[in-house]
Structures are given as C-alpha cells and as structure tokens.
Amino acid sequence: MGANCHTVGVRLSPIIDAYSYQTKSTFSYGTHHPWLDKNVGDAATEVDPDVAWEKNLKV
C-alpha cells in the first residue's frame, strides 16, 4: 500500500531522497520540522565530497 516511484535510477547520495521530508516538498511523509528543512538543504547543496558525506551522515 502507498505511493511508490520507480522512475529514477540509483542515487549517488542518500540525501537525494530526503527532500521528501522537508516542508516545501510536494510529496510529504508528514515529517515537517525546521531542523530537517535546514539540514537537508545544507547537505544537498554541499560541493566538497568529504564535507557532504559528513552532512549526509548528520541527517
């Protein structure tokens, strides 16, 4: 039961799926929280691979 999407390939980073947990998501799981809004966006836009991985782990 529930929505499922098989239209995307393998994700290079775990944070890619985390956008659905943000307030601005059009497909929400009901997990809205200011901490997620701040930290998911921050991790997703990090360009340094080592720093990005640490931010992924934090989320």
C-alpha positions in Angstrom: 0.0 0.0 0.0 1.1 3.6 -0.6 2.9 5.5 -3.3 6.0 4.1 -5.0 8.1 5.5 -7.7 10.4 3.5 -10.0 11.2 6.3 -12.4 14.6 7.2 -11.0 17.9 5.3 -11.1 20.4 4.7 -8.3 21.0 7.7 -6.1 24.6 8.9 -5.7 23.9 10.3 -2.3 21.4 9.3 0.4 20.4 12.9 0.9 18.7 13.0 -2.5 15.6 11.1 -1.2 15.5 13.3 1.9 13.9 16.2 0.1 10.5 14.5 0.6 10.9 15.1 4.4 11.1 18.9 4.0 8.2 21.3 4.5 8.4 22.5 0.9 8.0 19.0 -0.6 5.0 18.3 -2.8 5.1 14.7 -1.7 5.4 14.7 2.1 5.6 12.0 4.6 4.3 14.3 7.4 7.8 14.7 8.9 8.0 18.5 8.6 10.5 20.0 11.0 12.7 23.1 10.9 15.8 21.0 11.6 15.1 18.9 8.5 14.5 21.9 6.4 17.8 23.4 7.4 20.0 20.4 7.4 18.7 18.5 4.3 19.1 21.6 2.2 22.6 22.2 3.6 23.7 18.7 2.9 22.2 18.6 -0.6 24.0 21.7 -1.7 27.5 20.9 -0.3 30.1 20.6 -3.1 33.0 19.3 -1.1 32.6 15.5 -1.2 34.1 14.9 2.3 32.1 17.6 3.9 29.0 16.5 2.0 29.3 12.9 3.3 29.6 14.2 6.9 26.5 16.3 6.4 24.7 13.2 4.9 25.5 11.2 8.0 24.2 14.0 10.3 20.8 13.9 8.6 
